[in-house]
Protein backbone atom coordinates (compact mmCIF):
# COMPACT_ATOMS: atom_id res chain seq x y z
CA UNK A 1 0.00 0.00 0.00
CA UNK A 2 1.30 3.45 -0.86
CA UNK A 3 0.10 6.55 0.90
CA UNK A 4 0.70 10.04 -0.42
CA UNK A 5 -0.03 13.19 1.55
CA UNK A 6 0.44 16.62 0.06
CA UNK A 7 -0.29 19.94 1.70
CA UNK A 8 -1.20 22.70 -0.70
CA UNK A 9 -0.99 25.92 1.30
CA UNK A 10 -0.69 28.22 -1.72
CA UNK A 11 -4.07 27.15 -3.12
CA UNK A 12 -6.11 26.88 0.07
CA UNK A 13 -9.30 28.20 -1.55
CA UNK A 14 -9.41 25.32 -4.06
CA UNK A 15 -10.53 22.64 -1.57
CA UNK A 16 -11.45 19.99 -4.10
CA UNK A 17 -8.35 20.07 -6.28
CA UNK A 18 -7.37 16.52 -7.30
CA UNK A 19 -3.78 15.32 -7.32
CA UNK A 20 -2.28 13.74 -10.39
CA UNK A 21 -2.25 9.96 -10.07
CA UNK A 22 0.21 7.50 -11.59
CA UNK A 23 -1.16 5.60 -14.59
CA UNK A 24 -0.18 2.22 -13.15
CA UNK A 25 -2.67 2.46 -10.29
CA UNK A 26 -5.74 0.25 -10.53
CA UNK A 27 -7.89 2.05 -7.98
CA UNK A 28 -7.32 5.36 -6.28
CA UNK A 29 -9.39 6.58 -3.39
CA UNK A 30 -8.91 10.26 -2.68
CA UNK A 31 -10.22 11.79 0.49
CA UNK A 32 -10.02 15.24 1.98
CA UNK A 33 -8.51 15.23 5.46
CA UNK A 34 -9.50 17.45 8.34
CA UNK A 35 -7.53 18.42 11.40
CA UNK A 36 -10.46 20.12 13.12
CA UNK A 37 -13.82 18.96 14.53
CA UNK A 38 -16.30 17.79 11.91
CA UNK A 39 -18.47 20.93 11.91
CA UNK A 40 -15.59 23.42 11.77
CA UNK A 41 -13.48 21.51 9.28
CA UNK A 42 -11.06 23.20 7.03
CA UNK A 43 -10.03 20.49 4.60
CA UNK A 44 -6.70 21.69 3.28
CA UNK A 45 -4.85 18.40 2.81
CA UNK A 46 -5.39 15.78 0.14
CA UNK A 47 -4.83 12.07 0.83
CA UNK A 48 -4.35 9.58 -1.99
CA UNK A 49 -3.64 5.87 -1.56
CA UNK A 50 -3.44 2.67 -3.55
CA UNK A 51 -5.63 -0.25 -2.54
CA UNK A 52 -7.15 -3.38 -3.94
CA UNK A 53 -10.33 -3.03 -6.01
CA UNK A 54 -12.21 -5.49 -3.81
CA UNK A 55 -11.31 -3.60 -0.64
CA UNK A 56 -12.36 -0.28 -2.15
CA UNK A 57 -15.67 -1.70 -3.38
CA UNK A 58 -16.43 -3.32 0.00
CA UNK A 59 -15.50 -0.12 1.85
CA UNK A 60 -17.63 2.07 -0.39
CA UNK A 61 -20.58 -0.33 -0.02
CA UNK A 62 -20.31 -0.32 3.78
CA UNK A 63 -19.97 3.46 3.91
CA UNK A 64 -23.06 3.80 1.74
CA UNK A 65 -24.95 1.25 3.87
CA UNK A 66 -24.17 3.35 6.95
CA UNK A 67 -25.44 6.47 5.13
CA UNK A 68 -22.14 8.28 5.61
CA UNK A 69 -19.67 9.64 3.08
CA UNK A 70 -16.58 7.50 2.67
CA UNK A 71 -14.36 10.49 3.47
CA UNK A 72 -16.08 10.91 6.84
CA UNK A 73 -15.48 7.23 7.67
CA UNK A 74 -11.80 7.54 6.68
CA UNK A 75 -11.39 10.65 8.88
CA UNK A 76 -12.98 8.81 11.83
CA UNK A 77 -10.67 5.82 11.31
CA UNK A 78 -7.66 8.11 11.15
CA UNK A 79 -8.67 9.93 14.34
CA UNK A 80 -9.18 6.59 16.15
CA UNK A 81 -5.77 5.38 14.97
CA UNK A 82 -4.05 8.58 16.10
CA UNK A 83 -5.75 8.36 19.53
CA UNK A 84 -4.80 4.68 19.97
CA UNK A 85 -1.19 5.45 19.09
CA UNK A 86 -1.12 8.38 21.55
CA UNK A 87 -2.53 6.19 24.32
CA UNK A 88 -0.02 3.43 23.56
CA UNK A 89 2.87 5.90 23.77
CA UNK A 90 1.56 7.31 27.07
CA UNK A 91 1.24 3.79 28.50
CA UNK A 92 4.77 2.91 27.38
CA UNK A 93 6.11 6.00 29.16
CA UNK A 94 4.11 5.11 32.30
CA UNK A 95 5.28 1.48 32.27
CA UNK A 96 8.90 2.40 31.63
CA UNK A 97 8.84 4.82 34.60
CA UNK A 98 7.28 2.15 36.81
CA UNK A 99 9.92 -0.42 35.84
CA UNK A 100 12.72 2.11 36.36
CA UNK A 101 11.37 2.91 39.83
CA UNK A 102 11.18 -0.79 40.73
CA UNK A 103 14.74 -1.39 39.50
CA UNK A 104 16.00 1.56 41.54
CA UNK A 105 14.25 0.21 44.65
CA UNK A 106 15.80 -3.23 44.15
CA UNK A 107 19.24 -1.70 43.63
CA UNK A 108 18.89 0.28 46.89
CA UNK A 109 17.74 -2.79 48.83
CA UNK A 110 14.09 -1.74 49.20
CA UNK A 111 12.44 -5.05 48.47
CA UNK A 112 10.94 -8.03 50.29
CA UNK A 113 11.60 -11.69 49.65
CA UNK A 114 8.81 -14.07 48.70
CA UNK A 115 8.90 -15.64 52.18
CA UNK A 116 8.54 -12.20 53.83
CA UNK A 117 5.53 -11.32 51.68
CA UNK A 118 3.88 -14.69 52.37
CA UNK A 119 4.43 -14.28 56.13
CA UNK A 120 2.95 -10.76 56.15
CA UNK A 121 -0.16 -11.79 54.26
CA UNK A 122 -0.61 -14.95 56.35
CA UNK A 123 -0.62 -12.70 59.43
CA UNK A 124 -3.12 -10.33 57.76
CA UNK A 125 -5.42 -13.24 56.83
CA UNK A 126 -5.29 -14.53 60.41
CA UNK A 127 -6.07 -11.08 61.81
CA UNK A 128 -8.99 -10.60 59.42
CA UNK A 129 -10.44 -14.02 60.26
CA UNK A 130 -10.16 -13.26 63.98
CA UNK A 131 -11.83 -9.89 63.48
CA UNK A 132 -14.64 -11.48 61.48
CA UNK A 133 -15.04 -14.17 64.13
CA UNK A 134 -14.60 -16.95 61.60
CA UNK A 135 -12.75 -20.19 62.04
CA UNK A 136 -9.59 -21.05 60.16
CA UNK A 137 -10.42 -22.32 56.71
C-alpha contacts under 8 A as a table, 3 or more apart, distances in Angstrom:
res1	aa1	res2	aa2	distance
1	X	49	X	7.08
1	X	50	X	5.61
1	X	51	X	6.18
2	X	49	X	5.54
2	X	50	X	5.50
3	X	47	X	7.40
3	X	48	X	6.11
3	X	49	X	4.53
3	X	50	X	6.88
4	X	47	X	6.02
4	X	48	X	5.31
4	X	49	X	6.13
5	X	45	X	7.21
5	X	46	X	6.12
5	X	47	X	4.98
5	X	48	X	6.65
6	X	45	X	6.22
6	X	46	X	5.90
6	X	47	X	7.00
7	X	44	X	6.84
7	X	45	X	4.94
7	X	46	X	6.77
8	X	11	X	5.83
8	X	12	X	6.49
8	X	44	X	6.87
8	X	45	X	6.64
9	X	12	X	5.35
9	X	44	X	7.38
11	X	14	X	5.72
12	X	15	X	6.34
12	X	44	X	6.14
14	X	17	X	5.81
15	X	43	X	6.55
15	X	44	X	6.25
16	X	32	X	7.84
18	X	30	X	7.93
18	X	46	X	7.73
19	X	46	X	7.64
19	X	48	X	7.85
21	X	25	X	7.51
21	X	28	X	7.82
22	X	25	X	5.95
25	X	28	X	6.79
25	X	50	X	6.78
26	X	50	X	7.74
26	X	52	X	7.66
26	X	53	X	7.23
27	X	50	X	6.31
27	X	51	X	6.33
27	X	52	X	6.81
27	X	53	X	5.97
27	X	56	X	7.71
28	X	48	X	6.71
28	X	49	X	6.01
28	X	50	X	5.46
28	X	51	X	6.96
29	X	48	X	6.03
29	X	49	X	6.07
29	X	50	X	7.13
29	X	51	X	7.84
29	X	56	X	7.58
30	X	46	X	7.13
30	X	47	X	5.68
30	X	48	X	4.67
30	X	49	X	6.95
31	X	46	X	6.28
31	X	47	X	5.42
31	X	48	X	6.75
31	X	70	X	7.97
31	X	71	X	5.26
31	X	74	X	7.67
32	X	43	X	5.87
32	X	44	X	7.37
32	X	45	X	6.12
32	X	46	X	5.01
32	X	47	X	6.19
32	X	71	X	6.60
33	X	43	X	5.55
33	X	44	X	7.06
33	X	45	X	5.52
33	X	46	X	6.19
33	X	47	X	6.70
33	X	71	X	7.78
33	X	75	X	6.40
34	X	37	X	7.70
34	X	38	X	7.69
34	X	41	X	5.77
34	X	42	X	6.10
34	X	43	X	4.85
34	X	44	X	7.17
34	X	45	X	7.29
34	X	75	X	7.08
35	X	41	X	7.03
35	X	42	X	7.38
35	X	43	X	7.54
36	X	40	X	6.25
36	X	41	X	5.08
36	X	42	X	6.85
37	X	40	X	5.54
37	X	41	X	5.85
38	X	41	X	5.36
43	X	46	X	7.97
51	X	55	X	6.86
51	X	56	X	6.74
52	X	55	X	5.31
52	X	56	X	6.32
53	X	56	X	5.16
53	X	57	X	6.10
54	X	57	X	5.15
54	X	58	X	6.08
55	X	58	X	5.17
55	X	59	X	5.98
56	X	59	X	5.09
56	X	60	X	6.03
57	X	60	X	5.20
57	X	61	X	6.10
58	X	61	X	5.12
58	X	62	X	6.20
59	X	62	X	5.19
59	X	63	X	6.09
59	X	70	X	7.74
60	X	63	X	5.09
60	X	64	X	6.09
60	X	70	X	6.32
61	X	64	X	5.14
61	X	65	X	6.07
62	X	65	X	4.91
62	X	66	X	6.20
63	X	66	X	5.19
63	X	67	X	6.36
63	X	68	X	5.55
63	X	69	X	6.24
63	X	70	X	5.42
63	X	73	X	6.97
64	X	67	X	4.93
64	X	68	X	5.99
64	X	69	X	6.88
64	X	70	X	7.52
65	X	68	X	7.77
68	X	72	X	6.73
68	X	73	X	7.05
69	X	72	X	5.36
69	X	73	X	6.67
70	X	73	X	5.12
70	X	74	X	6.24
71	X	74	X	5.06
71	X	75	X	6.17
72	X	75	X	5.12
72	X	76	X	6.24
73	X	76	X	5.11
73	X	77	X	6.20
74	X	77	X	5.07
74	X	78	X	6.12
75	X	78	X	5.05
75	X	79	X	6.15
76	X	79	X	5.11
76	X	80	X	6.16
77	X	80	X	5.12
77	X	81	X	6.14
78	X	81	X	5.07
78	X	82	X	6.15
79	X	82	X	5.12
79	X	83	X	6.15
80	X	83	X	5.13
80	X	84	X	6.12
81	X	84	X	5.14
81	X	85	X	6.16
82	X	85	X	5.19
82	X	86	X	6.19
83	X	86	X	5.05
83	X	87	X	6.17
84	X	87	X	5.14
84	X	88	X	6.11
85	X	88	X	5.04
85	X	89	X	6.21
86	X	89	X	5.20
86	X	90	X	6.22
87	X	90	X	5.04
87	X	91	X	6.11
88	X	91	X	5.11
88	X	92	X	6.15
89	X	92	X	5.06
89	X	93	X	6.29
90	X	93	X	5.18
90	X	94	X	6.23
91	X	94	X	4.95
91	X	95	X	5.99
92	X	95	X	5.12
92	X	96	X	5.95
93	X	96	X	5.18
93	X	97	X	6.20
94	X	97	X	5.27
94	X	98	X	6.26
95	X	98	X	5.01
95	X	99	X	6.16
96	X	99	X	5.17
96	X	100	X	6.08
97	X	100	X	5.05
97	X	101	X	6.11
98	X	101	X	5.14
98	X	102	X	6.26
99	X	102	X	5.07
99	X	103	X	6.13
100	X	103	X	5.12
100	X	104	X	6.15
101	X	104	X	5.12
101	X	105	X	6.23
102	X	105	X	5.07
102	X	106	X	6.24
103	X	106	X	5.11
103	X	107	X	6.12
104	X	107	X	5.05
104	X	108	X	6.21
105	X	108	X	5.15
105	X	109	X	6.22
105	X	110	X	4.95
105	X	111	X	6.74
106	X	109	X	5.10
106	X	110	X	5.54
106	X	111	X	5.77
107	X	110	X	7.58
112	X	116	X	5.98
112	X	117	X	6.49
113	X	116	X	5.20
113	X	117	X	6.41
114	X	117	X	5.22
114	X	118	X	6.18
115	X	118	X	5.11
115	X	119	X	6.12
116	X	119	X	5.15
116	X	120	X	6.22
117	X	120	X	5.18
117	X	121	X	6.27
118	X	121	X	5.33
118	X	122	X	6.01
119	X	122	X	5.10
119	X	123	X	6.23
120	X	123	X	5.22
120	X	124	X	6.30
121	X	124	X	4.81
121	X	125	X	6.02
122	X	125	X	5.12
122	X	126	X	6.20
123	X	126	X	5.11
123	X	127	X	6.17
124	X	127	X	5.07
124	X	128	X	6.10
125	X	128	X	5.14
125	X	129	X	6.13
126	X	129	X	5.19
126	X	130	X	6.17
126	X	136	X	7.82
127	X	130	X	5.12
127	X	131	X	6.10
128	X	131	X	5.01
128	X	132	X	6.08
129	X	132	X	5.05
129	X	133	X	6.02
129	X	134	X	5.26
129	X	135	X	6.83
129	X	136	X	7.09
130	X	133	X	4.97
130	X	134	X	6.24
130	X	135	X	7.65
131	X	134	X	7.82
